[in-house]
């Protein structure tokens, strides 16, 4: 950048906040006017827009003469060796919220630069990272200056959806399109122009011209949103952008609840709020880094209409959360009537159903009233892959039939009611519908449900299904026996009746936040498909918790979550062994822990994964006993995952000495989490020994261990570099933050370098494992291929050889006919089966 450009740049950043909208490239160029004249202008390319500036007045101050949002870009042309042009859509409607108004005109900005390759390359590379696959932009380049190499990316070949930018370019601006087509046709004839309609389908490389294809970053949505604001002539809301950026980087989530941003509605004006919502929805159409979308609010403009438009374009969103969905308003801030809202909701359901390539799996409705008609729409247009949640929603009274029907059309159902009470009369019918449907997960959380009743209803439903299946099987069996005894009836496979056996598909049941009454008897029959039960934060009345542990058995391996159990019983009442060993995964977090309960749990011979996080040790006199019990537990149970976050914090380094041998010698343990146990500087060498000497451990977490000396952490990192089997070490962020806050710059650098060395080592270990697996798989495939080759060679007529057989070979047969006759009678069909063959 020369001195003139630097002075102009200093003036430009006073006009545009480059912290919010970073600058890509800028400089003085020769702008080509519509009449073909060359005018010197300052072109500034940011990540959201193109700004064209000029100097004016006596003071020759810089001002922006025009700006064009990148989200309106439709075409980029390389006109000659030194010239480029950008074409944008121009919105002429006075009401941008009018869905019928579209971009009817194309504005083209052309310019000349002496070093066009160096000037324009960073701009094109950045645009590629911001614009998604569905935002098709026409690229016209001189063939002799750039060549296009097709990638083998067939993922978009089946996409037949039209894009609005191309659609309007070809249809709504026919005159401009025809002229452009004529120009392109001439250039194609003379110079060999080529057109690109999708960034992801091509590479652009040349010895002189290079465009780097950068992947989309999480901040992509923020720049799309700012670009949409530029398109609508809106001031940039820095607070809102900061809110988006924070959510994306942490959780890949975008949240826009209109109630949270309407506090200054009188100052902003209704039109500005609606335009912000419009810019938000338009940016969502092309966002690639968003996995979860949370949207809604009492004043959201045509909520379901906008969501339909978003999901017509964006197929990458996996989770959708809709909050406060009953009070959608039109562009005049008038409440939409129920009939219109139902029509919009139905269109939204139809849109989701028709998007076969969409990755959407989970839909959650929060804080609203669900009408019977809305649930009927879900039944008619839902996909079996969906998981639907109703969080604190109000259902219409006495209209639950549609809810019973919904479980037959979806994969998972979750209902969580904190403020609304639902009559207990609906649960028997609901659970019967669940058992007879293909629903895989049911969650009924904080609904004041008696768990004893739920287990009893499931028990009755399963027994009825078993009886029905037994009757069907017996009837079919009797019919087959009758038919087989009839000699004149020739039974064929086509005549066989279709046996419809009823079965449950329910795999996960979550009843957290409810209660269990004294009606609980235990030993209920549960669906054989059920493999995960979550009973977190349950109020167990009387001795029901101990009764559950003592009497409830499981016929298949079960994952059980009993965290935060509230009960009044005593572990002393537990039997010596559990009623069933089939529990494979147990969460015992935030519960009391004693040697007796550890002795009980270690009897679960199928136990594979256990967590005792944040457990309470009541009797201080048992402190030493609890460490011995944990050591014995690890020696006896063949775990693959063991988590004990903060439970042994009071023991500090002593806990590491007690568990050292058990952890090192454990033959199957792969994952260990000892975070927040304050093992201190003295505990790190013991953890080092566990990592280096264990033959199975591959995943370790130990954050918040209260390490005081940076040298202890650096030594630990350096010493575990010799391991070849460690595949994951969770970064001790809290400890590193504490150590760096009180260390010198050189020590901070040493800490950072040592951690980076650990990351590199783990990456290398992972690659070695992957290479070994690939090599092993290839060797198996090659061996199978070799076997197949031999088989083909044996069966191939051209590979047959003639062979002679000498019938005079002595086989040892001494012509003992009686022996052979005796054996023939002994092993005859009649002797073996009692059946006389005619």
Rosetta blueprint (number, residue, H / E / L):
1 X L
2 X L
3 X H
4 X H
5 X H
6 X H
7 X H
8 X H
9 X H
10 X H
11 X H
12 X H
13 X L
14 X L
15 X L
16 X L
17 X L
18 X L
19 X L
20 X L
21 X L
22 X L
23 X E
24 X E
25 X E
26 X E
27 X E
28 X E
29 X E
30 X E
31 X E
32 X E
33 X L
34 X L
35 X L
36 X L
37 X L
38 X E
39 X E
40 X E
41 X E
42 X E
43 X E
44 X E
45 X E
46 X E
47 X L
48 X L
49 X E
50 X E
51 X E
52 X E
53 X E
54 X E
55 X E
56 X E
57 X L
58 X L
59 X L
60 X L
61 X E
62 X E
63 X E
64 X E
65 X E
66 X E
67 X E
68 X E
69 X E
70 X H
71 X H
72 X H
73 X E
74 X E
75 X E
76 X E
77 X E
78 X E
79 X L
80 X L
81 X L
82 X L
83 X E
84 X E
85 X E
86 X E
87 X E
88 X E
89 X E
90 X E
91 X E
92 X L
93 X L
94 X L
95 X L
96 X L
97 X L
98 X L
99 X L
100 X L
101 X L
102 X L
103 X E
104 X E
105 X E
106 X E
107 X E
108 X E
109 X E
110 X E
111 X E
112 X E
113 X L
114 X L
115 X L
116 X H
117 X H
118 X H
119 X H
120 X H
121 X H
122 X H
123 X H
124 X H
125 X H
126 X H
127 X H
128 X H
129 X H
130 X H
131 X L
132 X L
133 X L
134 X L
135 X L
136 X L
137 X L
138 X E
139 X E
140 X E
141 X E
142 X L
143 X L
144 X L
145 X L
146 X L
147 X E
148 X E
149 X E
150 X E
151 X L
152 X L
153 X L
154 X L
155 X L
156 X L
157 X L
158 X L
159 X L
160 X L
161 X L
162 X L
163 X L
164 X H
165 X H
166 X H
167 X H
168 X H
169 X H
170 X H
171 X H
172 X L
173 X L
174 X H
175 X H
176 X H
177 X H
178 X H
179 X H
180 X H
181 X H
182 X H
183 X H
184 X H
185 X H
186 X H
187 X H
188 X H
189 X H
190 X H
191 X H
192 X L
193 X L
194 X E
195 X E
196 X E
197 X L
198 X L
199 X H
200 X H
201 X H
202 X E
203 X E
204 X E
205 X E
206 X L
207 X L
208 X L
209 X L
210 X E
211 X L
212 X L
213 X L
214 X L
215 X L
216 X L
217 X L
218 X L
219 X L
220 X H
221 X H
222 X H
223 X H
224 X H
225 X H
226 X H
227 X H
228 X H
229 X H
230 X H
231 X H
232 X L
233 X L
234 X L
235 X L
236 X L
237 X L
238 X H
239 X H
240 X H
241 X H
242 X H
243 X H
244 X H
245 X H
246 X H
247 X H
248 X H
249 X H
250 X H
251 X H
252 X L
253 X E
254 X E
255 X E
256 X E
257 X E
258 X H
259 X H
260 X H
261 X H
262 X L
263 X L
264 X L
265 X H
266 X H
267 X H
268 X H
269 X L
270 X H
271 X H
272 X H
273 X H
274 X H
275 X H
276 X H
277 X H
278 X H
279 X H
280 X H
281 X H
282 X H
283 X H
284 X H
285 X H
286 X L
287 X L
288 X L
289 X L
290 X L
291 X L
292 X E
293 X E
294 X E
295 X E
296 X E
297 X L
298 X L
299 X L
300 X L
301 X E
302 X L
303 X H
304 X H
305 X H
306 X H
307 X H
308 X H
309 X H
310 X H
311 X H
312 X H
313 X H
314 X L
315 X L
316 X L
317 X L
318 X L
319 X E
320 X E
321 X E
322 X E
323 X E
324 X L
325 X L
326 X L
327 X L
328 X L
329 X E
330 X L
331 X L
332 X L
333 X L
334 X L
335 X E
336 X L
337 X L
338 X H
339 X H
340 X H
341 X H
342 X H
343 X H
344 X H
345 X H
346 X H
347 X H
348 X H
349 X H
350 X H
351 X H
352 X H
353 X H
354 X H
355 X L
356 X L
357 X L
358 X L
359 X L
360 X L
361 X L
362 X E
363 X E
364 X E
365 X E
366 X E
367 X L
368 X L
369 X E
370 X E
371 X L
372 X H
373 X H
374 X H
375 X H
376 X H
377 X H
378 X H
379 X H
380 X H
381 X H
382 X L
383 X L
384 X L
385 X L
386 X L
387 X E
388 X E
389 X E
390 X E
391 X E
392 X L
393 X L
394 X E
395 X E
396 X L
397 X L
398 X L
399 X L
400 X L
401 X H
402 X H
403 X H
404 X H
405 X H
406 X H
407 X L
408 X L
409 X L
410 X L
411 X L
412 X E
413 X E
414 X E
415 X E
416 X E
417 X L
418 X L
419 X L
420 X L
421 X L
422 X L
423 X L
424 X L
425 X H
426 X H
427 X H
428 X H
429 X H
430 X H
431 X H
432 X H
433 X H
434 X H
435 X H
436 X H
437 X L
438 X L
439 X L
440 X L
441 X E
442 X E
443 X E
444 X E
445 X E
446 X L
447 X L
448 X L
449 X L
450 X E
451 X H
452 X H
453 X H
454 X H
455 X H
456 X H
457 X H
458 X H
459 X H
460 X H
461 X H
462 X H
463 X H
464 X H
465 X H
466 X H
467 X H
468 X H
469 X H
470 X H
471 X H
472 X H
473 X H
474 X H
475 X H
476 X H
477 X H
478 X H
479 X H
480 X H
481 X H
482 X H
483 X H
484 X H
485 X H
486 X L
487 X L
488 X L
489 X L
490 X L
491 X L
492 X L
493 X H
494 X H
495 X H
496 X L
497 X L
498 X L
499 X L
500 X L
501 X L
502 X L
503 X L
504 X L
505 X L
506 X L
507 X L
508 X E
509 X E
510 X E
511 X L
512 X L
513 X L
514 X L
515 X E
516 X E
517 X L
518 X L
519 X L
520 X L
521 X L
522 X L
523 X L
524 X L
525 X L
526 X L
527 X L
528 X L
529 X L
530 X L
531 X L
532 X E
533 X E
534 X E
535 X L
536 X L
537 X L
538 X L
539 X E
540 X E
541 X L
542 X L
543 X L
544 X H
545 X H
546 X H
547 X H
548 X H
549 X H
550 X H
551 X H
552 X L
553 X L
554 X L
555 X L
556 X L
557 X L
558 X E
559 X E
560 X E
561 X E
562 X L
563 X L
564 X L
565 X L
566 X E
567 X L
568 X L
569 X L
570 X L
571 X H
572 X H
573 X H
574 X L
575 X L
576 X L
577 X L
578 X L
579 X L
580 X L
581 X L
582 X L
583 X E
584 X E
585 X E
586 X E
587 X E
588 X L
589 X L
590 X L
591 X L
592 X E
593 X L
594 X L
595 X H
596 X H
597 X H
598 X H
599 X H
600 X H
601 X H
602 X L
603 X L
604 X L
605 X L
606 X L
607 X L
608 X L
609 X E
610 X E
611 X E
612 X L
613 X L
614 X L
615 X L
616 X E
617 X L
618 X L
619 X L
620 X H
621 X H
622 X H
623 X H
624 X H
625 X H
626 X H
627 X H
628 X H
629 X H
630 X H
631 X H
632 X H
633 X H
634 X H
635 X H
636 X H
637 X L
638 X L
639 X L
640 X L
641 X E
642 X E
643 X E
644 X L
645 X L
646 X L
647 X L
648 X L
649 X H
650 X H
651 X H
652 X L
653 X H
654 X H
655 X H
656 X H
657 X H
658 X H
659 X H
660 X H
661 X H
662 X H
663 X H
664 X H
665 X H
666 X L
667 X L
668 X L
669 X L
670 X L
671 X E
672 X E
673 X E
674 X L
675 X L
676 X L
677 X L
678 X L
679 X L
680 X H
681 X H
682 X H
683 X H
684 X H
685 X H
686 X H
687 X H
688 X H
689 X H
690 X H
691 X H
692 X H
693 X H
694 X L
695 X L
696 X L
697 X L
698 X L
699 X E
700 X E
701 X E
702 X L
703 X L
704 X L
705 X L
706 X L
707 X L
708 X L
709 X L
710 X H
711 X H
712 X H
713 X H
714 X H
715 X H
716 X H
717 X H
718 X H
719 X H
720 X H
721 X H
722 X H
723 X L
724 X L
725 X L
726 X L
727 X L
728 X E
729 X E
730 X L
731 X L
732 X L
733 X H
734 X H
735 X H
736 X H
737 X H
738 X H
739 X H
740 X H
741 X H
742 X L
743 X L
744 X L
745 X H
746 X H
747 X H
748 X H
749 X H
750 X H
751 X H
752 X H
753 X H
754 X H
755 X H
756 X H
757 X H
758 X H
759 X H
760 X H
761 X H
762 X H
763 X H
764 X H
765 X H
766 X H
767 X H
768 X H
769 X H
770 X H
771 X H
772 X H
773 X H
774 X H
775 X H
776 X H
777 X H
778 X H
779 X H
780 X H
781 X H
782 X H
783 X H
784 X H
785 X H
786 X H
787 X H
788 X H
789 X H
790 X H
791 X H
792 X H
793 X H
794 X H
795 X H
796 X L
797 X H
798 X H
799 X H
800 X L
801 X L
802 X L
803 X L
804 X L
805 X L
806 X L
807 X L
808 X L
809 X L
810 X L
811 X L
812 X L
813 X L
814 X L
815 X L
816 X L
817 X H
818 X H
819 X H
820 X H
821 X H
822 X H
823 X H
824 X H
825 X H
826 X H
827 X L
828 X L
829 X H
830 X H
831 X H
832 X H
833 X H
834 X L
835 X L
836 X L
837 X L
838 X L
